[in-house]
Amino acid sequence: MAIIVNLDVMLAKRKMSVTELSEKVGITMANLSILKTGKAKAIRFSTLEAICQALDCQPGDILEYREE
């Protein structure tokens, strides 16, 4: 099972930089990078909520399930 993180796609759609998202959400650039590259093992609902609020999107816009 693979969970794909489409954070880059949403950032491009909203024309927002990673730096700007980092400032709005209050998460470090390093942690955003880990999430963006799909290397994160978990994400807090509070973090996901803040990202969705900042990007004006739904969790399903960021996270996608694909069978391997």
N, C-alpha and C positions, 0 to 999 in steps of 0.2 A: 504494500500500500504506500502511496506517495502523496504527500500534501505539498502542493505547489504554492509558493508565496508570490503573488502578482503585485507586489508593492511598487515596483518600477513602472508597471503599466498605469496604475492609479496616479502616481506622481506625474507621469507624462500627460495624462488626461487632464489633470488639474493644473498643469504648468507650474508645479511646485518643486523646489529643490529639496534635497535630503536635509540640508542645513535648516531650511525654513520649517520643515516638518519636525525636525529635532527640537527646535525652539518652541514650536506650538504644543508639542506633546510632552516635552520635558523628559525626553529620553536621550541618552548619549548617542553620538554619531557611531561609536563602535557597536553599540547594541542594535541600532537601526541597520547597520551593515550586516551584522550576523543574521538578523531577521530577513533582510532583503535577499541575501544569498541563499537562503533556505537552510542555513546551518543551525538555526535555533531548534532546540528540543522541545520548547514550550513557549507559550505566550500568556501572560496574565490577561484576564478579561478586562481589567481596568486599562491596560495598555492598548488592547484591541479597540476598546470603546473610544479612547482618546484619539487613536489613529483614524477611526471611522468618522469621528466628529470633525477632526481637522481636514479630512479629505472629502467630507460630505458624501459618504458611501456606506454600503452595508458590508458586514464581515465576509459575505460570499463574493464580494468584488475583489477582496484581497487574498482570501484562501480558497484553494481549489483542490478537489480530490481527483486523482487519476490512478487507475489500476495499472500495475506494472506488468 
